[in-house]
Each structure stands twice: as C-alpha cells, then as structure tokens.
Amino acid sequence: MNQAKIDLHIGELILRDVPYALRHRIAVAVEQELARLLSEQDLSPSIIQDGHIPQIDLGTLQIAADARADTIGAQIARGVCGNLTNKQEK
C-alpha cells in the first residue's frame, strides 16, 4: 500500500439533535476512525493531487437512540470515507 501524507481539516461538523455533552466525544471518535480508515485505503491520484473537497454532505444518518459517542463517530467517519471513495470513481 502506498502511504501518502493526508492533511485533513474539518472546518465544521454539524451534529443536529445530538446532546451537547456528547459532541466533543463524537468529534474525537470521528477523527480517530477517519485516521484508521484512511491509513488502510489507497486513495486515487486525483484525490491526492486535487485534494480540496469543499463540502461533504452525508445527509441524514440513522443513529440508534442509545448509540454511544464512539459508535456515532465511527458511523460518521465511514460515511465520509464512503463519500471520498465515491468521488474517486467519478
């Protein structure tokens, strides 16, 4: 696997209908899971070269009412990774 340095900046993560107390833990979980997922993926040269993606809209995610912060963060991260994979194929 060819490892490229990835500098990912999330300017804003909008979490609607999520208890305020969970937001920081969810954001940390998103960062950790994204780091893990992206380290396992070979990104296409177009993503690596062009790189700037101004916005990723995951739409509405269905999250269980009793979901833990790390589970929610991982689900968001998988959505982001899936979106990046879809952009590679276009």
C-alpha positions as CSV (number, residue, x, y, z in Angstrom):
1,M,0.0,0.0,0.0
2,N,1.4,3.4,-1.0
3,Q,1.1,5.7,2.0
4,A,0.5,9.4,1.1
5,K,0.5,12.1,3.8
6,I,-3.0,13.2,4.3
7,D,-3.8,16.6,5.9
8,L,-7.4,16.6,6.6
9,H,-9.1,19.7,8.0
10,I,-12.7,19.5,9.2
11,G,-13.9,23.1,9.4
12,E,-17.3,22.3,10.7
13,L,-19.1,19.2,11.8
14,I,-22.8,19.8,12.2
15,L,-24.5,17.5,14.6
16,R,-28.2,18.1,14.8
17,D,-30.3,16.5,17.5
18,V,-27.2,15.3,19.4
19,P,-26.9,16.1,23.1
20,Y,-24.3,18.8,23.6
21,A,-22.4,16.8,26.2
22,L,-21.6,14.1,23.5
23,R,-20.4,16.5,20.8
24,H,-16.7,16.6,21.8
25,R,-16.5,12.8,22.2
26,I,-18.2,12.3,18.9
27,A,-15.7,14.6,17.2
28,V,-12.8,12.7,18.7
29,A,-14.3,9.4,17.6
30,V,-14.7,10.8,14.0
31,E,-11.0,11.9,14.0
32,Q,-9.8,8.5,15.3
33,E,-11.9,6.4,12.9
34,L,-11.1,8.6,9.9
35,A,-7.4,8.2,10.6
36,R,-7.7,4.5,10.9
37,L,-9.8,4.2,7.7
38,L,-7.7,6.5,5.6
39,S,-4.5,4.7,6.7
40,E,-6.0,1.5,5.2
41,Q,-7.1,2.9,1.9
42,D,-5.2,3.7,-1.3
43,L,-6.6,7.0,-2.4
44,S,-6.7,7.8,-6.1
45,P,-4.1,10.1,-7.5
46,S,-6.9,12.6,-8.4
47,I,-7.9,12.9,-4.7
48,I,-4.2,13.2,-3.6
49,Q,-3.4,15.8,-6.3
50,D,-6.6,17.9,-6.4
51,G,-7.3,17.2,-2.8
52,H,-9.6,20.1,-1.9
53,I,-13.1,19.0,-1.3
54,P,-15.1,22.0,-0.1
55,Q,-18.0,20.1,1.4
56,I,-19.1,16.5,2.1
57,D,-22.8,16.2,2.8
58,L,-23.7,12.8,4.4
59,G,-27.4,13.7,4.5
60,T,-29.3,12.1,7.4
61,L,-27.7,9.2,9.2
62,Q,-29.9,6.8,11.1
63,I,-28.4,6.5,14.6
64,A,-29.9,4.4,17.4
65,A,-31.2,6.4,20.3
66,D,-28.9,4.6,22.7
67,A,-25.8,4.8,20.5
68,R,-22.6,5.7,22.2
69,A,-20.4,8.6,21.1
70,D,-17.7,6.3,19.7
71,T,-20.3,4.4,17.6
72,I,-21.8,7.6,16.3
73,G,-18.3,9.0,15.4
74,A,-17.4,5.8,13.6
75,Q,-20.6,5.9,11.6
76,I,-19.9,9.4,10.5
77,A,-16.3,8.6,9.6
78,R,-17.4,5.6,7.5
79,G,-19.8,7.9,5.7
80,V,-17.0,10.4,5.0
81,C,-14.7,7.7,3.7
82,G,-17.5,6.2,1.6
83,N,-18.1,9.7,0.1
84,L,-14.4,10.0,-0.7
85,T,-14.4,6.6,-2.4
86,N,-17.4,7.7,-4.5
87,K,-15.7,10.9,-5.5
88,Q,-12.6,8.8,-6.7
89,E,-14.8,6.8,-9.0
90,K,-16.4,9.8,-10.7
